[in-house]
């Protein structure tokens, strides 16, 4: 009796579980919905870039020598014409003194040549008078005339030597002046590449001693924009960006230049888009990585739906439309689905701009507050899993 009782009870339990399971399978599928809302939508193009000063000047030297003095360091603010370093001037001062001596010698030679010219002219004039009276031979007069012309040419040569010596002196003085490194602009010293005692050689390439950022209150971001997005970028567009140093602060900028020179790295083509930024508090520093969002378009107070609603497509047998209309509608462009009598009902719409999460409803019969399906929940008929331990 007990065996029969337990066997009968097991059959009843199995039958009840099977009934419940099959009944659950017959239920209509459940759907997750979200409301159509009003709000703002902003379409952006994202990129990364580096902060840079608008104008960066590399300060070098035109003469070789040993750094004797440094008058500024990193982060020093400098004025245009300010002395920031000096190369040991001893050798250049000696060259100036030598060229001064050469100039004095050249001027002395000029005076000597002028004196010789006066004597040669006097001799020629006297011989000319004697020759006119027939007191000397023609050859004597010709010799005196030749000596005069030679003396006159020597004066011109001496004047040229003086000019040459003056030029050499000026060159030596200029090189002496180059031992003083002056700031070419007002700005801030970003980097210093030399130390006192270091020798710099300007024979083949001008060495860089300092890097000066002209005005750190005005910065720019050099961003790399993919070729697929560059067509959306225009000068004057607003830009939002963040830097890792201030993750909770959104900075503002504006597109100032789209450079047409392509940059190709491993077959990926990008273009440099320059964003101008105000930096009055000097929070932004050269070299910071900026995560940039260029605002391509923005609309306020528009109907918008989740992008998931545009991706949702129910099985054909679950829709509320007649088969003929449904067949025509599924090929009719963008649409969303609402619930009608527990079944999805297709509503065609005209989508507008999108921010990646929501899409503007530019046209269609959707109303604010209406529910749209974004996801199917539960199992379709015939697709439900069996309860644990049940094997048929």
C-alpha positions in Angstrom: 0.0 0.0 0.0 2.7 2.5 0.9 4.5 1.8 -2.3 1.4 2.5 -4.3 0.7 5.6 -2.2 4.2 7.1 -2.8 4.0 6.1 -6.5 0.7 7.8 -6.9 1.9 10.9 -5.0 5.0 11.1 -7.3 2.8 10.9 -10.4 0.5 13.7 -9.1 3.5 16.0 -8.3 5.0 15.4 -11.7 1.7 16.1 -13.4 1.3 19.3 -11.4 4.8 20.5 -12.2 4.3 19.6 -15.9 1.0 21.5 -16.0 2.5 24.6 -14.4 5.5 24.5 -16.7 3.5 24.1 -19.8 1.1 26.8 -18.7 4.0 29.2 -18.2 5.2 28.4 -21.7 1.8 29.4 -23.1 2.0 32.9 -21.6 2.7 35.8 -23.8 6.3 37.0 -23.7 7.1 40.0 -21.4 8.8 43.1 -22.7 10.9 45.8 -21.1 9.8 49.3 -22.0 10.9 52.9 -21.5 9.1 56.1 -21.9 9.5 58.7 -24.7 10.9 61.8 -23.0 11.9 65.3 -23.8 15.4 66.5 -23.3 18.6 67.8 -24.9 20.7 65.8 -27.4 24.3 66.6 -28.3 26.1 64.8 -31.1 29.9 64.8 -30.7 33.1 63.6 -32.3 35.6 62.3 -29.7 39.3 62.4 -30.0 42.5 62.7 -27.9 45.2 65.3 -28.1 48.0 67.0 -26.2 48.0 70.4 -24.6 50.5 72.8 -26.1 51.3 76.5 -25.8 50.1 78.5 -28.7 53.6 79.9 -29.4 56.7 78.0 -28.2 60.1 79.5 -28.9 63.3 77.4 -28.9 66.2 79.6 -27.7 69.6 78.6 -29.0 73.1 80.1 -29.5 74.9 81.2 -32.6 78.4 80.9 -31.1 80.2 78.0 -29.5 81.6 78.1 -26.0 81.2 77.2 -22.3 78.2 78.2 -20.4 79.5 80.6 -17.7 76.2 81.9 -16.1 72.6 80.9 -16.0 70.1 83.5 -14.9 66.8 81.7 -15.2 65.5 78.2 -14.4 62.4 76.1 -15.1 59.2 78.0 -14.7 60.9 81.4 -14.6 58.9 84.2 -16.1 61.1 86.2 -18.5 60.7 89.5 -20.4 61.7 90.1 -24.0 65.4 91.1 -24.1 66.1 89.8 -20.6 69.5 88.2 -20.1 68.9 84.5 -19.4 72.4 83.0 -19.9 75.9 83.9 -20.9 78.7 82.0 -22.7 82.3 82.6 -21.5 83.2 85.8 -23.5 87.0 85.7 -23.0 87.9 84.4 -26.4 85.5 86.7 -28.1 86.8 89.7 -26.2 90.3 88.8 -27.4 89.1 88.6 -31.0 87.5 92.1 -30.7 90.8 93.5 -29.4 92.7 91.9 -32.3 90.3 93.3 -34.8 90.6 96.8 -33.3 94.4 96.5 -33.7 94.0 95.4 -37.3 91.8 98.4 -37.9 94.3 100.8 -36.4 97.0 99.3 -38.6 94.8 99.7 -41.7 94.1 103.3 -40.8 97.8 104.0 -40.4 98.5 102.4 -43.8 95.8 104.7 -45.3 97.5 107.8 -43.8 100.9 106.6 -45.2 99.3 106.0 -48.7 97.7 109.5 -48.6 101.1 111.0 -47.7 102.7 109.1 -50.6 100.0 110.4 -52.9 100.7 114.0 -51.9 104.4 113.6 -52.6 103.7 111.8 -55.9 101.4 114.6 -57.0 103.9 117.3 -56.1 106.7 115.5 -58.1 104.4 115.1 -61.1 103.4 118.7 -61.1 107.0 119.9 -60.9 108.1 117.6 -63.7 105.2 118.7 -65.8 106.4 122.3 -65.5 110.0 121.4 -66.4 108.9 119.2 -69.3 106.9 122.1 -70.7 110.1 124.2 -70.7 112.1 121.4 -72.3 114.4 121.0 -69.3 113.7 117.3 -68.7 113.1 114.3 -70.9 109.7 112.9 -71.7 110.6 109.7 -69.9 111.2 111.5 -66.6 107.7 113.1 -66.8 106.1 109.8 -67.6 107.7 108.1 -64.6 106.5 110.9 -62.3 103.0 110.6 -63.7 103.0 106.8 -63.3 104.1 107.1 -59.7 101.2 109.5 -59.0 98.6 107.1 -60.4 100.2 104.2 -58.4 100.0 106.3 -55.2 96.4 107.2 -55.9 95.5 103.5 -56.4 97.3 102.6 -53.2 95.1 105.1 -51.3 92.0 103.3 -52.6 93.5 99.9 -51.6 94.2 101.3 -48.1 90.7 102.6 -47.8 89.4 99.1 -48.7 91.7 97.6 -46.1 90.2 100.0 -43.5 86.7 99.0 -44.5 87.6 95.3 -44.3 89.1 95.8 -40.9 86.0 97.6 -39.7 83.8 94.8 -40.9 85.9 92.2 -39.2 85.7 94.3 -36.0 82.0 94.5 -36.3 81.7 90.8 -36.8 83.9 90.1 -33.7 81.7 92.5 -31.7 78.6 90.8 -32.9 79.9 87.4 -31.9 80.8 88.9 -28.5 77.2 90.1 -28.2 76.0 86.6 -29.0 77.6 85.3 -25.9 74.8 87.0 -24.0 71.6 84.8 -24.5 68.6 87.1 -24.4 64.9 86.1 -24.3 63.3 86.8 -27.7 59.7 87.0 -26.2 57.8 87.5 -23.0 56.9 84.1 -21.6 57.7 81.2 -19.2 60.7 78.9 -19.3 59.3 75.5 -20.0 62.6 73.6 -20.2 66.3 74.3 -19.6 68.7 72.0 -21.5 72.1 73.2 -20.2 74.0 73.7 -17.0 76.9 75.9 -16.0 80.2 74.6 -17.3 78.6 72.8 -20.2 80.1 73.3 -23.6 77.8 74.1 -26.5 78.9 73.8 -30.2 77.1 75.7 -32.9 79.2 74.4 -35.8 76.6 72.4 -37.6 73.3 72.8 -35.8 72.1 75.5 -33.4 71.8 73.8 -29.9 68.6 74.5 -28.0 69.3 76.0 -24.6 65.8 76.9 -23.4 62.2 76.4 -24.5 60.0 79.4 -23.7 56.2 79.3 -23.9 55.1 82.8 -24.9 51.7 82.9 -23.1 50.4 80.0 -21.0 47.1 81.7 -20.5 46.3 80.8 -24.1 46.7 77.1 -24.9 45.9 74.9 -27.8 45.1 71.2 -28.2 46.5 69.3 -31.2 44.0 66.4 -31.6 44.0 63.5 -34.0 40.6 63.1 -35.7 39.9 59.9 -37.7 39.3 60.4 -41.4 35.8 59.0 -41.0 34.9 61.9 -38.7 36.9 64.7 -40.2 34.0 65.7 -42.5 31.9 66.6 -39.5 34.4 69.0 -38.1 34.2 72.7 -38.9 36.1 75.7 -37.5 34.3 77.6 -34.8 32.6 74.5 -33.3 32.5 74.3 -29.5 34.6 71.7 -27.7 34.3 70.1 -24.3 37.3 68.3 -22.9 38.8 66.8 -19.8 42.3 66.1 -18.5 43.4 63.4 -16.1 44.6 65.9 -13.6 41.1 67.3 -13.1 38.7 64.4 -14.0 35.7 66.2 -12.6 36.2 69.4 -14.4 35.0 70.0 -18.0 37.0 72.6 -19.9 35.7 74.6 -22.9 37.4 75.3 -26.2 36.7 76.1 -29.8 38.0 74.6 -33.1 40.4 77.1 -34.7 42.0 75.1 -37.5 41.6 71.9 -39.4 45.0 71.0 -41.0 44.8 69.3 -44.3 48.1 67.4 -44.0 47.2 63.7 -43.4 49.0 61.8 -40.7 49.3 58.1 -41.5 50.4 55.6 -38.8 50.0 51.9 -39.6 47.6 52.6 -42.5 45.4 54.7 -40.1 44.8 58.2 -41.5 44.1 61.0 -39.1 44.1 64.8 -39.3 45.3 67.4 -36.8 42.5 69.6 -35.5 43.7 72.5 -33.4 41.5 73.6 -30.5 42.1 77.0 -28.9 41.6 77.1 -25.1 41.7 79.9 -22.5 43.8 79.0 -19.4 43.5 82.0 -17.1 44.1 79.9 -13.9 47.1 78.1 -15.5 45.6 74.7 -14.5 46.4 73.3 -17.9 50.0 72.5 -18.6 51.9 71.7 -21.7 51.9 68.0 -22.5 48.7 67.1 -20.7 46.5 64.5 -22.5 43.1 65.9 -23.3 40.0 63.8 -24.0 38.1 66.0 -26.5 34.5 66.0 -27.6 33.8 68.3 -30.5 30.1 69.3 -30.5 28.9 68.7 -34.0 25.2 69.4 -33.4 23.0 70.1 -30.4 19.2 70.3 -29.9 17.2 71.3 -26.9 13.9 70.1 -25.6 13.2 67.4 -28.3 11.5 64.0 -28.1 14.0 61.3 -27.7 14.0 57.5 -27.3 16.7 55.0 -26.2 18.8 53.7 -29.1 17.8 50.2 -27.9 14.2 50.9 -29.0 15.4 51.3 -32.6 17.3 48.0 -32.5 14.4 46.0 -31.1 12.7 43.7 -33.6 10.0 41.2 -32.3 9.2 37.8 -34.0 6.7 38.3 -36.8 4.1 36.2 -35.1 4.1 38.4 -32.0 3.3 41.7 -33.7 -0.2 43.2 -33.5 -0.4 44.2 -37.2 -2.1 42.1 -39.8 0.3 40.0 -41.8 0.0 42.1 -45.0 0.6 45.4 -43.3 3.4 43.9 -41.2 5.2 42.6 -44.3 5.1 46.0 -45.9 6.0 47.8 -42.7 9.1 45.8 -41.8 10.9 47.1 -44.9 9.7 50.7 -44.4 12.7 52.3 -42.6 13.2 53.2 -39.0 10.5 52.2 -36.5 9.9 51.4 -32.8 7.4 49.1 -31.1 4.8 49.8 -28.5 2.5 47.4 -26.7 -1.1 47.0 -28.1 -3.2 44.3 -26.4 0.0 42.8 -25.0 1.6 42.5 -28.4 4.2 44.7 -30.1 2.8 47.3 -32.5 5.1 48.9 -35.0 5.2 52.7 -35.3 7.3 54.2 -38.1 9.4 57.3 -37.1 11.9 59.6 -38.6 15.1 59.6 -36.5 17.1 62.8 -36.0 20.5 63.3 -34.3 21.9 60.8 -31.8 24.3 61.0 -28.9 25.1 57.3 -28.8 22.5 56.6 -26.1 19.4 58.4 -27.3 18.0 59.4 -30.7 15.9 62.4 -31.5 12.4 61.6 -32.9 12.2 64.1 -35.8 8.9 62.7 -37.1 6.3 60.1 -36.4 3.2 59.4 -34.1 5.1 59.0 -30.9 4.0 61.2 -27.9 5.9 62.2 -24.8 5.4 59.7 -22.1 4.5 56.8 -24.4 6.1 53.5 -23.7 8.4 51.9 -26.3 9.8 48.4 -26.2 13.6 48.2 -25.7 14.0 44.5 -24.8 12.1 41.2 -24.7 12.0 39.5 -21.3 11.1 35.8 -20.6 11.1 32.9 -23.0 9.2 32.4 -26.2 6.8 29.5 -26.6 8.8 26.2 -27.1 12.0 27.9 -26.0 11.6 27.6 -22.2 14.0 25.5 -20.2 12.8 22.5 -18.3 12.6 22.7 -14.5 15.7 21.2 -12.8 15.5 17.4 -12.5 12.6 17.1 -15.0 13.4 14.8 -18.0 10.7 13.8 -20.5 
